[in-house]
Amino acid sequence: MKIKDNFKQPRIGIIGGMGNEAMVDLMVKMTSLPVDRDYQFVAFGNARLAYKPQEVMQQWLSTDIPELRKFDTAVYTLRLMQYLDVDHIGLACNSAHELFRRILPNIPVAFVDMINQTAISLQGCQDTVLVMGVNSLVESGLYQTALTAKGMTATQPSVVNQAKIMEAIYNPSFGIKTAKITKQAELLLCEVITDEIATQGCTSVVLGCTELPLALTATSCQRFKIEGMLPANVEVIDASMALAQALVSYQGTSEPLTQSLASYQGQYLDWSTPLAFKVSSLAQSVLIQQRIFEYTVDYLTAHNQCLAGSYFHLPTLFFSESATDIEQKLLALDINVYSDINLLDNIIMDKLAYYYSDF
């Protein structure tokens, strides 16, 4: 059993990759918060946790290959975070909570649940809450259940508006998962909110997909209200901010890994070695990841391709340079560790060429 050391910096684990843009957004929010303690972090943007582009918007059984692949990959991802000795973990994806909740009871790692934290932050709300997210999230009822348990009433978009949300997120030309925010995506999302408020009478909206706050930021929502694109009385609730606040204040402990990490490589594990950096801060992680986004878009454009969803992202991993044990643990897994952002310019094109050779 791991003994809690009150003088040890807590080590926060962040799992992203579904997509990496949402992981960056979570890290930015964590850096914006006042904290009364220092902490270490490990942020793993494992894009192989996502559906492949051709698998999105389809119904899969738990026995289908896409779901078996995601299950085994999620197990290994959690065990890797346990191997890296994180104290507690947050997941930068709402819809993936359903999968991770099935796995976590068997893994002794403290988990900060974004959906529950959002419901806690809204407790006492008298308004009916509109839940926006991808199809799987809305259909799962995860938010509806959490909000109802806290005494609130929840609703979801109409079939037509749900299709608009999916288009705003996944469209290969203008969707949020293309690593850019377009006017078309913003307009679609504002249309949905405006229509649902008019038809259902609710004014509180939970952004239950971590891509949505990228387009519906506090600043952009204020602008949309001024421009008449959103009703002035709408309150937009950012679930990823609720998670960020909980992660930096949570007191969690986890058990050390007692078996070899290799023993958790399931039959359907989808693994690609991440590009790993030790960094001085979350802000430096954000800077590096954003530059990787730019290189990725340029690379794919040069090869007449586009960033078709989260699965296309290069897996990345960032950790605090003060967590000196992590570098040795990664090297033992044949994962090279870099520390200078300037090195990225020299290595990234070869990394991308190798990664996309499998596509």
Kinemage of the C-alpha trace (Angstrom):
@kinemage 1
@onewidth
@group {chain A} dominant
@subgroup {mainchain}
@vectorlist {calphas} color= white
{ca met a 1} P 0.000 0.000 0.000
{ca lys a 2} L 1.256 3.448 -0.925
{ca ile a 3} L 1.775 5.620 2.159
{ca lys a 4} L 0.687 9.232 1.776
{ca asp a 5} L 3.588 11.655 2.212
{ca asn a 6} L 2.207 15.043 3.252
{ca phe a 7} L 5.404 16.741 2.056
{ca lys a 8} L 5.380 15.122 -1.369
{ca gln a 9} L 4.005 17.095 -4.298
{ca pro a 10} L 0.809 15.483 -5.584
{ca arg a 11} L 1.230 13.986 -9.058
{ca ile a 12} L -1.795 14.625 -11.278
{ca gly a 13} L -2.492 12.366 -14.236
{ca ile a 14} L -4.316 13.738 -17.277
{ca ile a 15} L -5.543 11.368 -19.990
{ca gly a 16} L -6.421 12.931 -23.331
{ca gly a 17} L -6.248 12.032 -26.969
{ca met a 18} L -9.965 12.018 -27.750
{ca gly a 19} L -8.843 14.581 -28.853
{ca asn a 20} L -5.608 16.201 -27.898
{ca glu a 21} L -7.161 19.656 -28.383
{ca ala a 22} L -9.373 18.984 -25.363
{ca met a 23} L -6.353 17.910 -23.321
{ca val a 24} L -4.657 21.214 -24.165
{ca asp a 25} L -7.790 23.113 -23.156
{ca leu a 26} L -7.859 21.302 -19.797
{ca met a 27} L -4.182 22.105 -19.164
{ca val a 28} L -4.743 25.780 -20.037
{ca lys a 29} L -7.607 25.924 -17.541
{ca met a 30} L -5.516 24.287 -14.828
{ca thr a 31} L -2.785 26.918 -15.318
{ca ser a 32} L -5.370 29.703 -15.010
{ca leu a 33} L -6.447 28.631 -11.527
{ca pro a 34} L -4.989 29.950 -8.268
{ca val a 35} L -3.528 27.045 -6.291
{ca asp a 36} L -2.194 26.819 -2.759
{ca arg a 37} L 0.228 23.982 -3.462
{ca asp a 38} L 2.693 22.891 -6.109
{ca tyr a 39} L 2.002 19.719 -8.042
{ca gln a 40} L 3.608 17.475 -10.614
{ca phe a 41} L 1.735 16.178 -13.627
{ca val a 42} L 1.714 13.567 -16.371
{ca ala a 43} L -0.407 14.399 -19.422
{ca phe a 44} L -0.839 11.556 -21.917
{ca gly a 45} L -2.589 12.401 -25.171
{ca asn a 46} L -3.172 8.850 -26.367
{ca ala a 47} L -4.979 9.303 -29.681
{ca arg a 48} L -5.322 5.519 -30.028
{ca leu a 49} L -8.115 5.713 -27.442
{ca ala a 50} L -10.309 7.407 -30.041
{ca tyr a 51} L -12.496 5.863 -32.692
{ca lys a 52} L -11.027 5.678 -36.158
{ca pro a 53} L -12.719 8.162 -38.544
{ca gln a 54} L -14.752 5.433 -40.257
{ca glu a 55} L -16.005 4.174 -36.877
{ca val a 56} L -17.469 7.459 -35.658
{ca met a 57} L -21.281 7.792 -35.493
{ca gln a 58} L -21.815 4.030 -35.645
{ca gln a 59} L -23.357 1.793 -33.024
{ca trp a 60} L -20.937 -0.798 -31.638
{ca leu a 61} L -21.460 -3.706 -29.285
{ca ser a 62} L -18.944 -4.327 -26.520
{ca thr a 63} L -17.875 -7.466 -28.428
{ca asp a 64} L -17.087 -5.577 -31.654
{ca ile a 65} L -13.449 -4.981 -32.588
{ca pro a 66} L -13.569 -1.158 -32.187
{ca glu a 67} L -14.857 -1.519 -28.626
{ca leu a 68} L -12.477 -4.351 -27.754
{ca arg a 69} L -9.621 -2.220 -29.062
{ca lys a 70} L -10.696 0.807 -27.033
{ca phe a 71} L -11.147 -1.311 -23.893
{ca asp a 72} L -7.694 -2.914 -24.046
{ca thr a 73} L -6.091 0.429 -24.924
{ca ala a 74} L -7.827 2.165 -22.012
{ca val a 75} L -6.691 -0.554 -19.587
{ca tyr a 76} L -3.082 -0.225 -20.725
{ca thr a 77} L -3.261 3.582 -20.610
{ca leu a 78} L -4.476 3.505 -17.004
{ca arg a 79} L -1.840 0.966 -16.027
{ca leu a 80} L 0.834 3.151 -17.633
{ca met a 81} L -0.332 6.078 -15.490
{ca gln a 82} L -0.208 3.812 -12.446
{ca tyr a 83} L 3.319 2.751 -13.492
{ca leu a 84} L 4.249 6.445 -13.598
{ca asp a 85} L 3.017 6.775 -10.013
{ca val a 86} L 0.259 9.360 -10.422
{ca asp a 87} L -1.832 10.098 -7.319
{ca his a 88} L -5.087 10.842 -9.126
{ca ile a 89} L -6.321 10.983 -12.698
{ca gly a 90} L -8.692 13.117 -14.748
{ca leu a 91} L -10.057 12.203 -18.157
{ca ala a 92} L -10.256 14.993 -20.755
{ca cys a 93} L -13.209 13.409 -22.553
{ca asn a 94} L -16.800 13.179 -21.370
{ca ser a 95} L -18.031 10.298 -23.522
{ca ala a 96} L -15.050 8.096 -22.594
{ca his a 97} L -16.174 8.174 -18.945
{ca glu a 98} L -18.606 5.335 -19.640
{ca leu a 99} L -15.742 3.073 -20.784
{ca phe a 100} L -13.304 4.133 -18.060
{ca arg a 101} L -15.906 3.705 -15.318
{ca arg a 102} L -16.165 0.033 -16.330
{ca ile a 103} L -12.405 -0.422 -15.967
{ca leu a 104} L -11.498 1.724 -12.966
{ca pro a 105} L -13.017 -0.475 -10.208
{ca asn a 106} L -10.260 -2.985 -11.004
{ca ile a 107} L -7.425 -0.432 -11.001
{ca pro a 108} L -6.311 1.175 -7.707
{ca val a 109} L -5.901 4.708 -9.057
{ca ala a 110} L -7.949 7.611 -7.671
{ca phe a 111} L -10.222 9.023 -10.372
{ca val a 112} L -11.648 12.549 -10.527
{ca asp a 113} L -14.898 12.181 -12.459
{ca met a 114} L -15.639 15.199 -14.669
{ca ile a 115} L -19.344 14.406 -14.994
{ca asn a 116} L -19.899 14.099 -11.258
{ca gln a 117} L -17.842 17.219 -10.584
{ca thr a 118} L -19.963 19.183 -13.051
{ca ala a 119} L -23.170 17.984 -11.397
{ca ile a 120} L -21.794 18.982 -7.982
{ca ser a 121} L -20.946 22.454 -9.298
{ca leu a 122} L -24.561 22.886 -10.499
{ca gln a 123} L -26.276 21.585 -7.360
{ca gly a 124} L -29.180 23.824 -6.441
{ca cys a 125} L -29.841 24.930 -10.024
{ca gln a 126} L -33.614 25.341 -10.490
{ca asp a 127} L -33.493 25.493 -14.283
{ca thr a 128} L -33.810 22.500 -16.594
{ca val a 129} L -30.277 21.776 -17.838
{ca leu a 130} L -29.643 21.089 -21.522
{ca val a 131} L -26.868 18.527 -22.072
{ca met a 132} L -24.849 18.922 -25.274
{ca gly a 133} L -22.297 16.374 -26.461
{ca val a 134} L -21.553 13.658 -28.988
{ca asn a 135} L -24.194 11.018 -29.708
{ca ser a 136} L -22.695 8.380 -27.432
{ca leu a 137} L -22.516 10.788 -24.491
{ca val a 138} L -26.088 12.037 -24.854
{ca glu a 139} L -27.498 8.553 -25.445
{ca ser a 140} L -25.613 7.109 -22.479
{ca gly a 141} L -27.504 9.397 -20.109
{ca leu a 142} L -24.382 9.929 -17.980
{ca tyr a 143} L -25.061 13.614 -17.385
{ca gln a 144} L -28.807 13.162 -17.092
{ca thr a 145} L -28.258 10.570 -14.352
{ca ala a 146} L -25.675 12.674 -12.490
{ca leu a 147} L -27.819 15.822 -12.611
{ca thr a 148} L -30.974 13.976 -11.547
{ca ala a 149} L -29.081 12.469 -8.597
{ca lys a 150} L -28.343 16.022 -7.445
{ca gly a 151} L -31.998 17.024 -7.656
{ca met a 152} L -31.953 18.700 -11.063
{ca thr a 153} L -33.859 18.135 -14.294
{ca ala a 154} L -31.915 17.430 -17.486
{ca thr a 155} L -32.867 17.385 -21.141
{ca gln a 156} L -31.129 16.808 -24.467
{ca pro a 157} L -31.247 18.271 -27.993
{ca ser a 158} L -33.708 17.201 -30.652
{ca val a 159} L -32.615 14.679 -33.281
{ca val a 160} L -32.094 17.466 -35.825
{ca asn a 161} L -30.049 19.583 -33.449
{ca gln a 162} L -28.026 16.583 -32.279
{ca ala a 163} L -26.992 16.027 -35.912
{ca lys a 164} L -25.842 19.660 -36.077
{ca ile a 165} L -23.685 19.188 -32.978
{ca met a 166} L -22.012 16.142 -34.527
{ca glu a 167} L -21.409 18.098 -37.719
{ca ala a 168} L -19.821 20.963 -35.785
{ca ile a 169} L -17.469 18.527 -34.062
{ca tyr a 170} L -16.635 15.985 -36.774
{ca asn a 171} L -17.074 17.613 -40.195
{ca pro a 172} L -13.726 17.006 -41.991
{ca ser a 173} L -13.737 20.494 -43.502
{ca phe a 174} L -14.809 22.712 -40.605
{ca gly a 175} L -15.327 20.510 -37.528
{ca ile a 176} L -13.623 21.213 -34.226
{ca lys a 177} L -11.648 17.965 -34.416
{ca thr a 178} L -9.710 19.372 -37.389
{ca ala a 179} L -7.674 21.342 -34.781
{ca lys a 180} L -9.177 24.675 -35.785
{ca ile a 181} L -12.234 26.673 -34.791
{ca thr a 182} L -14.290 27.839 -37.754
{ca lys a 183} L -17.201 30.246 -38.125
{ca gln a 184} L -19.336 27.396 -39.500
{ca ala a 185} L -18.887 25.314 -36.348
{ca glu a 186} L -19.637 28.313 -34.131
{ca leu a 187} L -22.811 29.133 -36.072
{ca leu a 188} L -24.119 25.574 -35.870
{ca leu a 189} L -23.626 25.379 -32.116
{ca cys a 190} L -25.239 28.774 -31.540
{ca glu a 191} L -28.200 27.701 -33.698
{ca val a 192} L -28.659 24.587 -31.589
{ca ile a 193} L -28.582 26.436 -28.261
{ca thr a 194} L -30.899 29.200 -29.475
{ca asp a 195} L -33.413 26.715 -30.862
{ca glu a 196} L -33.394 24.454 -27.791
{ca ile a 197} L -33.862 27.384 -25.423
{ca ala a 198} L -36.802 28.589 -27.513
{ca thr a 199} L -38.468 25.161 -27.657
{ca gln a 200} L -37.611 23.725 -24.231
{ca gly a 201} L -37.465 26.880 -22.120
{ca cys a 202} L -34.146 26.052 -20.459
{ca thr a 203} L -31.348 28.587 -20.062
{ca ser a 204} L -28.577 26.420 -18.554
{ca val a 205} L -26.427 24.457 -21.012
{ca val a 206} L -23.762 21.905 -20.069
{ca leu a 207} L -21.003 21.530 -22.646
{ca gly a 208} L -20.744 17.764 -22.182
{ca cys a 209} L -18.106 17.231 -24.845
{ca thr a 210} L -14.625 18.602 -24.293
{ca glu a 211} L -14.478 19.821 -27.901
{ca leu a 212} L -17.419 22.180 -27.369
{ca pro a 213} L -15.680 24.598 -24.938
{ca leu a 214} L -13.022 25.143 -27.606
{ca ala a 215} L -15.645 26.915 -29.733
{ca leu a 216} L -17.913 28.135 -26.928
{ca thr a 217} L -15.396 29.848 -24.660
{ca ala a 218} L -16.451 32.404 -22.051
{ca thr a 219} L -15.090 35.144 -24.313
{ca ser a 220} L -16.694 33.885 -27.518
{ca cys a 221} L -20.072 33.318 -25.809
{ca gln a 222} L -20.062 36.907 -24.614
{ca arg a 223} L -19.345 38.020 -28.185
{ca phe a 224} L -22.101 35.757 -29.547
{ca lys a 225} L -24.571 37.353 -27.132
{ca ile a 226} L -23.563 40.860 -28.226
{ca glu a 227} L -23.891 39.834 -31.884
{ca gly a 228} L -27.305 38.272 -31.282
{ca met a 229} L -26.147 34.713 -32.013
{ca leu a 230} L -26.982 33.552 -28.468
{ca pro a 231} L -29.761 34.655 -26.088
{ca ala a 232} L -28.504 37.071 -23.441
{ca asn a 233} L -29.858 34.943 -20.576
{ca val a 234} L -28.161 31.648 -21.468
{ca glu a 235} L -25.642 30.222 -18.980
{ca val a 236} L -23.047 27.957 -20.584
{ca ile a 237} L -21.394 25.520 -18.160
{ca asp a 238} L -17.933 24.275 -19.081
{ca ala a 239} L -17.466 20.740 -17.718
{ca ser a 240} L -13.724 20.792 -18.358
{ca met a 241} L -13.350 23.815 -16.047
{ca ala a 242} L -15.143 21.871 -13.310
{ca leu a 243} L -12.622 19.068 -13.837
{ca ala a 244} L -9.650 21.465 -13.842
{ca gln a 245} L -10.736 22.955 -10.518
{ca ala a 246} L -11.173 19.517 -8.970
{ca leu a 247} L -7.846 18.158 -10.235
{ca val a 248} L -5.714 20.906 -8.702
{ca ser a 249} L -7.403 20.621 -5.294
{ca tyr a 250} L -8.068 16.881 -5.020
{ca gln a 251} L -6.236 14.820 -2.405
{ca gly a 252} L -5.770 11.411 -3.987
{ca thr a 253} L -3.606 8.356 -3.512
{ca ser a 254} L -3.060 5.322 -5.705
{ca glu a 255} L -1.425 1.952 -5.325
{ca pro a 256} L 1.912 1.190 -7.046
{ca leu a 257} L 1.962 -1.237 -9.949
{ca thr a 258} L 2.858 -4.700 -8.674
{ca gln a 259} L 3.034 -6.557 -11.993
{ca ser a 260} L 5.021 -5.720 -15.098
{ca leu a 261} L 3.349 -3.203 -17.379
{ca ala a 262} L 3.753 -5.651 -20.264
{ca ser a 263} L 1.373 -8.058 -18.543
{ca tyr a 264} L -1.462 -5.606 -19.250
{ca gln a 265} L -1.035 -5.660 -23.022
{ca gly a 266} L -4.372 -7.107 -24.086
{ca gln a 267} L -5.037 -8.880 -27.366
{ca tyr a 268} L -6.615 -5.809 -28.958
{ca leu a 269} L -4.237 -3.162 -27.576
{ca asp a 270} L -3.671 -0.359 -30.087
{ca trp a 271} L -0.331 1.182 -29.183
{ca ser a 272} L 1.883 3.785 -30.775
{ca thr a 273} L 4.920 5.083 -28.885
{ca pro a 274} L 4.195 8.652 -27.737
{ca leu a 275} L 6.428 11.627 -28.387
{ca ala a 276} L 7.499 12.404 -24.804
{ca phe a 277} L 8.749 15.680 -23.296
{ca lys a 278} L 9.815 16.583 -19.785
{ca val a 279} L 8.759 20.173 -19.214
{ca ser a 280} L 8.968 22.921 -16.627
{ca ser a 281} L 5.230 23.651 -16.595
{ca leu a 282} L 1.825 22.861 -18.031
{ca ala a 283} L 2.163 26.045 -20.066
{ca gln a 284} L 5.245 24.642 -21.805
{ca ser a 285} L 3.326 21.446 -22.559
{ca val a 286} L 0.599 23.522 -24.184
{ca leu a 287} L 3.142 25.404 -26.301
{ca ile a 288} L 4.756 22.189 -27.545
{ca gln a 289} L 1.445 20.457 -28.249
{ca gln a 290} L 0.134 23.448 -30.178
{ca arg a 291} L 3.265 23.471 -32.316
{ca ile a 292} L 2.766 19.748 -32.952
{ca phe a 293} L -0.788 20.551 -34.127
{ca glu a 294} L 0.599 23.070 -36.609
{ca tyr a 295} L 3.173 20.628 -37.958
{ca thr a 296} L 0.523 17.908 -38.215
{ca val a 297} L -1.879 20.033 -40.245
{ca asp a 298} L 0.946 21.195 -42.533
{ca tyr a 299} L 2.204 17.632 -43.010
{ca leu a 300} L -1.210 16.241 -43.893
{ca thr a 301} L -2.007 19.166 -46.190
{ca ala a 302} L 1.256 18.563 -48.049
{ca his a 303} L 0.169 14.940 -48.533
{ca asn a 304} L -3.346 15.873 -49.692
{ca gln a 305} L -4.913 14.678 -46.443
{ca cys a 306} L -6.712 16.317 -43.562
{ca leu a 307} L -6.834 15.816 -39.813
{ca ala a 308} L -9.858 13.510 -39.899
{ca gly a 309} L -10.614 13.126 -36.215
{ca ser a 310} L -8.748 12.445 -33.004
{ca tyr a 311} L -7.268 9.101 -34.053
{ca phe a 312} L -5.082 10.924 -36.586
{ca his a 313} L -3.185 12.816 -33.895
{ca leu a 314} L 0.340 11.857 -32.943
{ca pro a 315} L 0.266 10.430 -29.388
{ca thr a 316} L 2.104 12.724 -26.968
{ca leu a 317} L 3.163 12.598 -23.341
{ca phe a 318} L 4.321 15.452 -21.106
{ca phe a 319} L 5.579 15.292 -17.526
{ca ser a 320} L 7.066 17.588 -14.902
{ca glu a 321} L 10.842 17.749 -15.051
{ca ser a 322} L 10.862 17.579 -11.239
{ca ala a 323} L 9.391 14.058 -11.479
{ca thr a 324} L 12.833 12.578 -12.042
{ca asp a 325} L 11.699 8.968 -11.745
{ca ile a 326} L 9.419 9.225 -14.779
{ca glu a 327} L 12.190 9.685 -17.328
{ca gln a 328} L 13.891 6.454 -16.266
{ca lys a 329} L 10.592 4.592 -16.295
{ca leu a 330} L 9.846 5.788 -19.827
{ca leu a 331} L 13.323 4.931 -21.069
{ca ala a 332} L 12.817 1.426 -19.681
{ca leu a 333} L 9.822 1.205 -22.048
{ca asp a 334} L 11.957 2.366 -25.009
{ca ile a 335} L 10.216 5.752 -25.006
{ca asn a 336} L 12.709 8.514 -25.760
{ca val a 337} L 12.368 11.682 -23.694
{ca tyr a 338} L 13.057 15.173 -25.030
{ca ser a 339} L 13.429 18.363 -23.014
{ca asp a 340} L 14.045 21.188 -25.475
{ca ile a 341} L 11.153 22.529 -27.534
{ca asn a 342} L 13.650 23.564 -30.216
{ca leu a 343} L 14.430 19.893 -30.814
{ca leu a 344} L 10.866 19.484 -32.024
{ca asp a 345} L 11.658 21.267 -35.266
{ca asn a 346} L 14.397 18.715 -36.000
{ca ile a 347} L 12.494 15.534 -35.179
{ca ile a 348} L 8.827 16.163 -35.848
{ca met a 349} L 8.711 15.526 -39.601
{ca asp a 350} L 10.367 12.133 -39.218
{ca lys a 351} L 7.991 11.312 -36.339
{ca leu a 352} L 4.954 12.250 -38.409
{ca ala a 353} L 6.185 10.359 -41.479
{ca tyr a 354} L 6.677 7.232 -39.398
{ca tyr a 355} L 3.324 7.594 -37.636
{ca tyr a 356} L 1.325 8.108 -40.821
{ca ser a 357} L 3.058 5.269 -42.644
{ca asp a 358} L 0.491 3.011 -40.941
{ca phe a 359} L -2.521 4.972 -42.247
